[in-house]
Structure formats: C-alpha cells, structure tokens
Amino acid sequence: FSPLLIPVLFLGGLFYDFLNSELPPGIDQPLKLRFFHSLLITTMISGKALEKLGICSDLSLLRVVLDGIPPRRDPKLLIKDLKVDEVPMRIYQPKGPPTGKRRGILYFHGGAGTFGSIRAFERICRYIAEKCNSVVVSVGYRLAPEHPYPGQYFDCLNATLYFMRNLEEYQVDPALIVISGDSCGANFATVICQILLNRRDLPKVRAQILLYPGLQGLDFHLPSYQQNASVPILFRKLVIYFCFRYLNKESVRLEDVLQSCHVPESMKRRYKKWISADLIPDRFKVRGYVPQKPTPFKPEVHEAIKEILAITFSPLLAEDSTVCQLPESCIVTCEFDVLRDDGLLYKKRLEDNGVQVTWYHSESGFHGILAFFGYGVFSFPAGKEIMDSIVNYINTL
C-alpha cells in the first residue's frame, strides 16, 4: 500500500465529492465542508482497499481518522476515567468548590453506532462542564458490529444507572440530571429516557438534550431526506449503509429500504399519524419536496432489516402513554441535514403530549457539525452557536 496512493485517493475523493455532493446556498463555510467531506470519502475508499488486502476492516481506518486530537490538559477540570461493566466512561468535574450541588449531564456521542469515541467528543464535554459548572459523564459505549446491536443501548443504560446511583460521590443534585447525545447518541438518549420512566428506584431525569437526532427507520422520503440527500456529511444512502453496518447485515437491499419496501402496509397506516411529511411545517418544504409514490411491500426486505422498525431503534414510535411522561426537552436541528425532520417530528410529538420543548434550529448547520467544535480554524461558526444554545439551555435548568 504505497504512500503515493494517499494523495491520489484524496484527489479521487475530492473529485467524487464535486460530482456527487450538493452544497446548497446558505450552508456554513462550504469550501471547508467540501474539504472535510473529501477526507471522509478518501478514508472510506482507503478503508475498503485495506479491507480487501486483508490489512484491517474499513471501519478501523474510519475510527482512527475520526478519533480526534486530544486537547491540552485543562487546569480548570478534574477528569477521571473508569469502566463500569466493561463500558468506558470519562467524568469531567469543575475543580472549583461548588456553591451547591451541581447538575449531572450524561453525554452519548454520535457515530452511527460504529465509530466515534470519548476522545473524539472531548472538547464538547469539556466546554459543557466548564460553561455550565456541571459534572459531565461521557459514555464510550462499545461499537458495532464487534459489539452487536442492541448492546449499545445496554452500555448506555448501565453507565446511566451507575451514575444515578453514585450522585453523592460527584456532588450532583438528583433533581438536576440531564441525558443528552448527538445523532445516534441522541437516539440512545431518547431510548434511555423512555426506559427510565419505569424506574421508581432512581431519580427522575430533569431534561433530555437531543442534537440532530435520528429517531425512525420507516420513512426515508421525508422532505429533509429529499432536500439533503446529497448534502455532506451524511448522504441519504449513507444513512441506510450505516444502518446495515450497525446491525451487521449485508447491504444488498439498500435501494429497497430507501423506497420503504421494508415497511408493511399496516405499519405505514398505523404510524402515519406520527411520521408523515404532512406533519412537517411548510417552511421546511420550500427547497423542493415531491410526495412519495406508493411502493410495494417486500417481505424479504422486511425480514432483512426489520430491526430498524423496533421502538428501540425508532423511539419516535413510542406510544403517547410513554411520550407524555418524558422530561422537559431541548432539540437541536440543522437545516442541511437528512435527519432534520426526525427532530421536527419528535418535537411535535412531545408538544402534542404536553412536554415542554426548547428548540434551536441552525439555519446554516449540517449533520455532524459538532464533530469539528473546538478545533479553531477547522471548526464552523454554526457549531459554536449550537454549543452556546445548549449551554444557555442547561444554565436555565
């Protein structure tokens, strides 16, 4: 594997990006985004090549490249690493003496359940801990496919249970526990909040913070999926591809899933009241939206990928009797994100069930923008605005 191949692959990734991606007017710093997306494409192409050579899996290379650069030691924070039931956790505590008990914030990172790490999201957790004078717990749940689905949910739940049972050790107020995450981590946070509703032996969660969450696997033709199908960093096809990788399935039915052939007609009818383009405000359809034509149900496709229709994977399908009990919520959506409408639909469901929702919409943001937060010239202004909106929300609790 010659080093000369690296610049060739990068140029190939850049060429692929120009041919296949779309950068709509208004997106944050498009040239910088195109550069990073080309790097991602190069990494994925290189990973596939290394996998065919028997050197490593394609996900291994992706994990290394996206693992982040450790920041310098922070004199204002006490940072502690530990493992609970084989699940790594990193706890950030302000060093200054508390004036009272602090908030406790659990954070589940994104990465499609197959990549991402505590280290990759270090800057986000440090920022929240400092700006909110709070204890932040970053959970390094084990990744698929090596650690099979739905193990990620159990890892997040076990880490949450440990923290909630040891609040006194960290001087955390049991009335101020926040569960948060981005992308698939926001999915985990949503599910954990739903599970904890039945735990009478634990403190009640004060709030959930969901950053550009992915919450359903029924409809990949919502307006945001159509409008942002080719917008970096998360293409519509990549959503399905990573779903298959996460579930350790062969992605031979990708196009059928995109066309919703995996969803039985009875399920489409049942959940149309919660998952439908009709429920998306008209202002989010102005960039072009074409209603999907009916597609036939294919039982073999359903069997191949039926896990994404479970409530665990698609918590947007939880019953009203569950949703109405959920804590106050903060939801962040980005305009140029295929998952935008998942957040909008969950916002509507929560509000329809009497749950207070604080919503921040980034008009120039894209999916995964927070992965660049804290990297100086390599970060995006919209990401800083999102982080400050989160900090402001937490400080009101």
KOLLUMVEX-632753 format. One line per field, with one value per residue (C-alpha): chain; residue number from 1; x, y, z. Coordinates in pm, 1 decimal. Example, Ala and Ser with C-alpha at 12.3 -4.5 7.8 and 13.67 -1.06 7.14 Angstrom:
BEGIN
cadena: c(A|A)
num: c(1|2)
c1: c(1230.0|1367.0)
c2: c(-450.0|-106.0)
c3: c(780.0|714.0)
! end
This chain:
BEGIN
cadena: c(A|A|A|A|A|A|A|A|A|A|A|A|A|A|A|A|A|A|A|A|A|A|A|A|A|A|A|A|A|A|A|A|A|A|A|A|A|A|A|A|A|A|A|A|A|A|A|A|A|A|A|A|A|A|A|A|A|A|A|A|A|A|A|A|A|A|A|A|A|A|A|A|A|A|A|A|A|A|A|A|A|A|A|A|A|A|A|A|A|A|A|A|A|A|A|A|A|A|A|A|A|A|A|A|A|A|A|A|A|A|A|A|A|A|A|A|A|A|A|A|A|A|A|A|A|A|A|A|A|A|A|A|A|A|A|A|A|A|A|A|A|A|A|A|A|A|A|A|A|A|A|A|A|A|A|A|A|A|A|A|A|A|A|A|A|A|A|A|A|A|A|A|A|A|A|A|A|A|A|A|A|A|A|A|A|A|A|A|A|A|A|A|A|A|A|A|A|A|A|A|A|A|A|A|A|A|A|A|A|A|A|A|A|A|A|A|A|A|A|A|A|A|A|A|A|A|A|A|A|A|A|A|A|A|A|A|A|A|A|A|A|A|A|A|A|A|A|A|A|A|A|A|A|A|A|A|A|A|A|A|A|A|A|A|A|A|A|A|A|A|A|A|A|A|A|A|A|A|A|A|A|A|A|A|A|A|A|A|A|A|A|A|A|A|A|A|A|A|A|A|A|A|A|A|A|A|A|A|A|A|A|A|A|A|A|A|A|A|A|A|A|A|A|A|A|A|A|A|A|A|A|A|A|A|A|A|A|A|A|A|A|A|A|A|A|A|A|A|A|A|A|A|A|A|A|A|A|A|A|A|A|A|A|A|A|A|A|A|A|A|A|A|A|A|A|A|A|A|A|A|A|A|A|A|A|A|A|A|A|A|A|A|A|A|A|A|A)
num: c(1|2|3|4|5|6|7|8|9|10|11|12|13|14|15|16|17|18|19|20|21|22|23|24|25|26|27|28|29|30|31|32|33|34|35|36|37|38|39|40|41|42|43|44|45|46|47|48|49|50|51|52|53|54|55|56|57|58|59|60|61|62|63|64|65|66|67|68|69|70|71|72|73|74|75|76|77|78|79|80|81|82|83|84|85|86|87|88|89|90|91|92|93|94|95|96|97|98|99|100|101|102|103|104|105|106|107|108|109|110|111|112|113|114|115|116|117|118|119|120|121|122|123|124|125|126|127|128|129|130|131|132|133|134|135|136|137|138|139|140|141|142|143|144|145|146|147|148|149|150|151|152|153|154|155|156|157|158|159|160|161|162|163|164|165|166|167|168|169|170|171|172|173|174|175|176|177|178|179|180|181|182|183|184|185|186|187|188|189|190|191|192|193|194|195|196|197|198|199|200|201|202|203|204|205|206|207|208|209|210|211|212|213|214|215|216|217|218|219|220|221|222|223|224|225|226|227|228|229|230|231|232|233|234|235|236|237|238|239|240|241|242|243|244|245|246|247|248|249|250|251|252|253|254|255|256|257|258|259|260|261|262|263|264|265|266|267|268|269|270|271|272|273|274|275|276|277|278|279|280|281|282|283|284|285|286|287|288|289|290|291|292|293|294|295|296|297|298|299|300|301|302|303|304|305|306|307|308|309|310|311|312|313|314|315|316|317|318|319|320|321|322|323|324|325|326|327|328|329|330|331|332|333|334|335|336|337|338|339|340|341|342|343|344|345|346|347|348|349|350|351|352|353|354|355|356|357|358|359|360|361|362|363|364|365|366|367|368|369|370|371|372|373|374|375|376|377|378|379|380|381|382|383|384|385|386|387|388|389|390|391|392|393|394|395|396|397)
c1: c(0.0|222.2|221.9|192.7|-156.5|-276.5|-271.8|-418.2|-703.6|-761.9|-783.8|-1020.5|-1228.7|-1232.8|-1340.6|-1611.6|-1729.6|-1763.5|-1956.5|-2188.3|-2241.0|-2459.7|-2376.3|-2694.3|-2677.9|-2663.3|-2467.4|-2190.8|-1844.5|-1898.4|-1534.3|-1419.2|-1705.1|-1613.3|-1253.9|-1357.7|-1611.1|-1343.4|-1126.6|-1412.7|-1469.0|-1093.9|-1089.3|-1381.7|-1228.7|-890.0|-1058.7|-1230.9|-897.9|-722.0|-1005.7|-972.1|-597.0|-672.8|-491.0|-781.7|-1153.6|-1277.0|-1432.5|-1096.3|-945.0|-1254.3|-1234.8|-868.4|-918.6|-1228.7|-1090.4|-994.7|-682.1|-654.0|-667.0|-419.4|-462.2|-732.1|-636.0|-999.7|-1127.9|-1074.6|-1101.8|-1143.2|-1157.9|-1327.0|-1504.5|-1843.2|-1941.5|-1667.3|-1810.8|-1554.6|-1667.0|-1492.9|-1613.8|-1544.7|-1574.7|-1501.9|-1214.8|-1354.8|-1552.0|-1924.3|-2161.5|-2417.0|-2484.0|-2416.7|-2605.5|-2513.1|-2506.2|-2471.1|-2345.1|-2370.3|-2160.7|-2262.2|-2104.9|-2379.4|-2304.2|-1996.9|-1739.9|-1683.2|-1529.6|-1495.9|-1179.5|-1346.8|-1604.6|-1367.2|-1395.5|-1774.3|-1786.3|-1516.7|-1699.0|-2027.0|-1860.7|-1686.3|-1958.0|-2235.5|-2033.2|-2162.6|-2042.8|-2039.0|-2020.7|-1912.8|-2001.6|-1779.7|-2034.9|-1888.4|-1918.2|-2092.5|-2054.3|-1792.1|-2025.5|-2360.6|-2677.2|-2859.5|-2561.4|-2504.9|-2833.2|-2742.5|-2399.2|-2557.9|-2818.6|-2559.2|-2346.1|-2654.4|-2755.2|-2404.7|-2401.5|-2752.0|-2665.3|-2345.7|-2456.3|-2337.5|-1979.1|-1984.0|-2184.2|-2466.5|-2820.4|-3054.5|-3316.3|-3081.2|-2987.5|-2972.4|-2939.5|-2800.3|-2639.8|-2587.7|-2700.4|-2723.8|-2618.5|-2934.4|-3124.7|-2967.5|-3053.4|-3416.2|-3447.3|-3278.8|-3518.4|-3812.0|-3676.0|-3611.7|-3975.7|-4047.5|-3763.3|-3914.5|-3591.0|-3398.9|-3420.0|-3632.9|-3449.1|-3474.9|-3426.0|-3314.2|-3099.9|-3116.0|-2872.1|-2975.5|-3126.3|-3203.4|-3526.3|-3700.6|-3636.6|-3972.7|-3964.5|-3654.6|-3855.3|-3938.6|-3863.5|-3524.4|-3420.6|-3509.5|-3363.1|-3037.9|-2989.7|-2652.8|-2550.0|-2231.3|-2150.9|-2435.6|-2584.2|-2921.9|-2766.1|-2503.2|-2778.7|-2900.4|-2546.8|-2450.9|-2778.9|-2677.8|-2323.6|-2457.7|-2687.6|-2413.2|-2627.5|-2538.7|-2642.5|-2784.8|-3133.7|-3026.7|-3239.9|-3546.6|-3512.5|-3475.2|-3808.1|-3971.9|-4032.8|-3935.2|-4242.8|-4568.0|-4875.6|-5042.1|-4745.3|-4745.0|-5112.4|-5070.8|-4780.8|-4881.5|-5023.7|-4668.1|-4436.0|-4550.9|-4440.3|-4786.2|-4671.8|-4365.8|-4424.6|-4446.9|-4144.1|-3928.0|-4057.4|-3965.0|-3636.2|-3831.9|-4037.2|-4216.3|-4460.2|-4351.0|-4548.6|-4676.6|-4421.9|-4491.0|-4411.2|-4139.8|-4144.0|-3786.7|-3661.6|-3859.3|-3702.0|-3354.0|-3377.7|-3681.7|-3477.9|-3495.6|-3873.4|-3845.7|-3916.3|-3560.4|-3423.8|-3717.4|-3820.1|-4039.4|-4286.6|-4330.5|-4693.8|-4844.2|-4870.7|-4488.9|-4420.8|-4644.3|-4428.8|-4098.0|-3895.3|-3856.4|-3662.1|-3418.4|-3397.9|-3142.8|-3199.1|-2988.4|-3136.3|-2892.0|-2933.5|-3117.9|-3223.7|-3373.7|-3732.7|-3685.7|-3616.0|-3911.7|-4149.6|-4035.1|-4067.1|-4429.7|-4499.2|-4360.2|-4551.3|-4873.8|-4832.1|-4778.8|-4399.8|-4213.6|-3969.6|-3693.8|-3598.7|-3291.8|-3271.4|-2938.5|-3023.0|-2672.2|-2582.1|-2527.4|-2521.4|-2215.1|-2109.6|-2025.7|-1752.7|-1541.5|-1619.3|-1319.0|-1065.6|-1003.7|-988.2|-1114.6|-1440.9|-1762.2|-1934.1|-2274.1|-2132.0|-2027.2|-2374.4|-2529.3|-2299.5|-2380.4|-2752.8|-2707.2|-2507.6|-2772.6|-3044.9|-2863.1|-2796.5|-3170.5|-3243.9)
c2: c(0.0|280.0|620.7|774.8|631.8|868.0|1192.6|1002.4|876.1|1221.2|1374.5|1093.1|1170.9|1539.4|1456.0|1223.5|1496.6|1753.6|1505.1|1363.0|1617.1|1923.8|2237.7|2448.2|2826.0|2920.4|2621.0|2707.2|2755.3|2533.7|2509.2|2392.3|2143.5|2011.9|1956.6|1756.8|1557.8|1468.6|1349.0|1131.1|984.2|920.1|742.0|520.4|434.4|363.3|151.7|-61.2|-111.1|-209.3|-448.2|-622.5|-653.2|-819.3|-548.9|-417.2|-353.9|-38.3|77.0|51.6|319.7|538.0|515.6|616.8|917.5|1039.2|977.9|1340.6|1509.5|1523.4|1879.5|2014.1|1948.6|2170.7|2315.2|2400.5|2042.0|1720.3|1440.7|1079.4|761.4|444.1|134.8|5.6|-339.1|-305.9|29.0|315.4|642.4|975.9|1211.5|1585.3|1781.9|2153.0|2190.8|2495.3|2433.8|2406.0|2659.1|2379.8|2050.9|2054.4|1934.9|1591.4|1556.5|1224.3|1250.0|977.2|1054.2|1010.0|791.7|561.8|316.9|202.4|478.1|778.9|779.5|964.1|1126.8|1247.4|1441.7|1558.4|1927.8|1925.7|1767.0|1994.7|2300.5|2197.6|2108.9|2448.0|2676.7|2509.5|2437.2|2081.8|1723.5|1569.8|1195.0|1089.5|728.0|520.5|255.1|-38.4|-20.2|-240.7|-472.8|-616.7|-546.4|-648.9|-439.1|-370.7|-382.6|-7.2|67.0|-159.7|3.0|348.2|227.9|64.0|379.3|587.6|356.7|370.2|749.4|787.0|552.8|744.1|1106.1|1183.8|1093.7|1357.6|1615.6|1609.2|1719.9|1422.5|1672.2|1804.2|1505.4|1568.0|1297.5|1411.4|1299.9|1379.9|1186.1|815.8|920.6|1131.8|818.0|636.1|927.9|918.9|546.8|566.1|842.4|626.5|321.5|514.6|619.4|282.3|300.7|416.0|340.4|617.4|997.0|1139.6|1281.8|1660.3|1709.7|1546.1|1723.0|1576.3|1712.2|1640.0|1304.6|1006.5|861.3|645.3|391.3|394.2|684.4|793.1|1021.9|1295.0|1645.8|1665.1|1330.4|1454.4|1803.5|1693.7|1356.5|1467.7|1722.2|1641.9|1495.4|1246.7|1142.1|969.9|648.2|661.4|657.2|321.1|192.3|263.5|111.3|-213.0|-192.2|-117.3|-420.5|-632.3|-705.9|-733.6|-407.6|-577.5|-430.2|-67.7|73.9|-118.9|25.3|376.4|320.3|199.0|-150.4|-287.0|-139.4|-340.7|-150.4|-193.7|-23.8|262.2|326.2|293.5|536.0|790.0|998.0|1040.3|1000.9|1187.2|1478.9|1626.2|1696.7|1896.1|2275.5|2418.4|2643.6|2329.3|2219.8|2527.2|2381.6|2120.5|1825.8|1563.5|1329.7|967.3|738.3|418.1|135.5|-235.5|-412.4|-677.2|-932.9|-1044.2|-685.8|-650.2|-969.4|-846.9|-517.7|-543.6|-430.7|-67.2|-74.2|-168.6|101.2|65.9|170.7|401.2|566.1|806.9|514.9|510.2|532.5|856.3|699.5|694.5|1024.4|1226.7|1125.2|1235.4|1517.4|1869.3|1855.7|2055.6|1957.7|2090.3|2053.7|2161.5|2284.0|2090.7|1752.9|1445.4|1380.4|1726.6|1608.7|1331.9|1609.1|1815.5|1520.0|1432.8|1797.5|1790.7|1462.1|1591.6|1919.6|1740.2|1537.2|1839.1|1813.7|2144.9|2173.0|2423.9|2411.8|2552.4|2535.1|2606.1|2768.5|2704.4|2385.2|2036.1|1690.6|1617.7|1981.1|1942.4|1689.9|1991.2|2200.5|2337.2|2291.1|2660.5|2744.6|2394.8|2445.8|2601.1|2913.4|2741.7|2468.9|2727.2|2880.1|2537.8|2475.2|2813.9|2747.2|2418.8|2589.5|2861.9|2597.6|2394.8|2706.3|2775.1|2440.6)
c3: c(0.0|-133.2|45.3|-301.9|-312.8|-36.9|-242.1|-537.7|-321.8|-174.6|-520.4|-611.5|-302.7|-394.2|-749.2|-616.7|-381.2|-659.4|-874.9|-610.9|-334.5|-332.4|-132.7|-120.5|-74.3|292.6|423.7|669.3|509.0|201.3|87.5|429.0|441.8|97.3|210.1|516.6|320.1|64.6|352.5|475.8|128.7|93.0|428.0|332.1|-6.9|156.2|422.6|161.1|-16.6|306.9|389.8|52.8|115.3|447.2|645.4|853.5|835.0|665.4|992.6|1169.7|948.8|978.6|1358.1|1362.8|1135.6|1322.2|1671.1|1718.3|1850.8|2231.3|2363.8|2615.0|2982.9|3131.4|3471.8|3546.0|3527.1|3714.9|3456.9|3564.1|3353.7|3471.3|3344.4|3451.1|3322.5|3056.4|2942.9|2939.9|3097.8|3133.9|3406.2|3390.6|3714.5|3769.1|4015.8|4189.9|4510.5|4434.2|4586.9|4598.4|4430.0|4058.0|3752.2|3620.8|3242.0|3061.5|2703.3|2437.3|2130.7|1767.5|1500.6|1367.1|1648.1|1453.4|1512.9|1738.0|2084.0|2411.8|2278.7|1959.3|2164.5|2436.9|2351.4|2363.0|2707.5|2848.1|2716.4|2877.5|3208.5|3229.1|3092.9|3291.4|3607.9|3579.5|3607.4|3260.2|3201.0|2851.6|2774.7|2545.3|2458.5|2266.7|1890.5|1637.8|1460.6|1700.2|1991.7|1842.2|1841.4|2072.1|2308.4|2267.8|2445.3|2735.6|2764.1|2779.2|3027.4|3255.4|3253.9|3336.5|3621.3|3768.7|3763.5|3904.3|4191.1|4276.9|4257.1|4609.4|4517.0|4242.3|4439.5|4185.5|4262.3|4193.9|4072.6|3800.3|3585.0|3210.0|2943.6|2610.0|2285.0|1919.7|1610.8|1705.5|2057.8|2066.8|1967.7|2263.9|2493.4|2374.0|2438.5|2780.1|2887.5|2781.1|2965.8|3287.8|3314.0|3474.7|3728.4|4055.5|4243.6|4062.9|4046.3|3767.4|3469.0|3465.5|3089.8|2767.5|2505.2|2155.8|1896.9|1536.1|1639.1|1418.3|1556.5|1296.7|1023.1|847.3|603.9|415.5|184.5|431.7|297.6|470.7|321.2|-26.1|7.9|169.8|0.6|-141.3|120.5|316.0|555.4|574.8|239.8|242.1|111.1|385.6|648.8|519.9|464.8|825.4|947.4|778.0|919.5|1265.9|1250.8|1086.7|781.7|414.9|246.8|-62.1|-11.8|25.1|-258.8|-144.5|206.1|63.0|-111.5|214.0|74.4|418.0|588.9|595.9|478.2|817.2|984.1|733.0|806.3|1182.0|1214.3|950.9|1236.9|1371.9|1072.6|765.4|550.0|616.6|974.1|864.9|856.3|503.8|555.5|550.2|210.7|8.0|-119.6|-307.5|-192.2|-401.7|-224.2|-248.6|-473.0|-311.7|-313.9|-275.5|48.7|9.1|292.6|223.2|263.9|585.8|719.0|628.3|816.9|1047.8|1349.8|1237.8|1287.5|1656.2|1915.7|2041.8|1703.3|1620.2|1950.8|1755.9|1752.2|2130.6|2241.8|2369.7|2716.0|2719.9|2545.1|2777.5|3076.9|2927.3|3080.7|2950.8|2625.4|2414.8|2047.5|1800.6|1426.3|1129.0|801.1|580.9|749.9|625.5|988.2|1035.4|1009.1|1266.4|1517.3|1395.6|1421.1|1773.2|1875.5|1756.7|1936.1|2263.5|2239.6|2143.8|2462.8|2685.1|2719.7|2725.6|2433.7|2370.8|2003.5|1835.9|1456.6|1287.3|955.6|814.6|1001.5|863.7|1017.6|1228.7|1259.8|1629.6|1549.2|1446.6|1754.2|1940.0|1659.7|1595.2|1224.0|1143.7|1331.1|1198.8|1336.4|1331.6|1557.3|1815.6|1800.4|1863.4|2160.4|2310.4|2272.1|2462.0|2736.8|2769.6|2795.5|3060.1|3266.5|3284.0|3446.7)
! end
